Amino acid sequence: AQTVTQSQPEMSVQEAETVTLSCTYDTSENNYYLFWYKQPPSRQMILVIRQEAYKQQNATENRFSVNFQKAAKSFSLKISDSQLGDTAMYFCAFMKYNNNDMRFGAGTRLTVKP
Amino acid sequence: DAMVIQNPRYQVTQFGKPVTLSCSQTLNHNVMYWYQQKSSQAPKLLFHYYDKDFNNEADTPDNFQSRRPNTSFCFLDIRSPGLGDAAMYLCATSRGQSRGSQHFGDGTRLSIL
């Protein structure tokens, strides 16, 4: 079974600064997808960024980028120029290729301070 | 806008009284999922439908059932809710074998009296 571990239950960052959220996972699969989802307080979960395991290049979406280390099974999320609206719960998730079963980590609660 | 809609946002039911949560989608996605999310925890997959094919997670209690009468709608039925079933229930959709991104609804927060 695949497991996803987020070792930082809570983090905080000052507005405009950079923060990195950690995620590790355990799998014997070679092809899979990794995701970071954001869940603001009382709001819906939205996809932040997605990485296909076969791609060596790290995914980026505006201020969000990942550091994907396949051999180390590590998938960290970097948020640059943090904004107050980035305050949310962030979940790392894993899914095998051609499978609909997504496994989430326990989440990291990020607070951006003014 | 295409979206995933869950009704109601908040549901209160009595201990042991059956309750149904609903989810609809305008995305025309093949797959619909139901997750249970307890406070400050990760969403836990209960089951999903790939088109009409129902896929139950091994550890989903028998108390939880689902129906998908058509592509657009999916229901979560809790036959005899217990206090431990109080949670946020999230519906999500995806296009199936499509790189996996899931689109979530706002969720229904279920309270048990």
Interface residues (C-beta under 8 A of the other chain):
Chain A: Y33 F35 Y37 R43 Q44 M45 I46 L47 R50 E52 M89 F91 M95 N98 N99 N100 D101 M102 R103 F104 G105 A106 G107 R109
Chain B: V31 Y33 S40 Q41 A42 P43 K44 L45 H48 Y50 N55 L90 A92 S94 G96 Q97 R99 G100 S101 Q102 H103 F104 G105 D106 G107
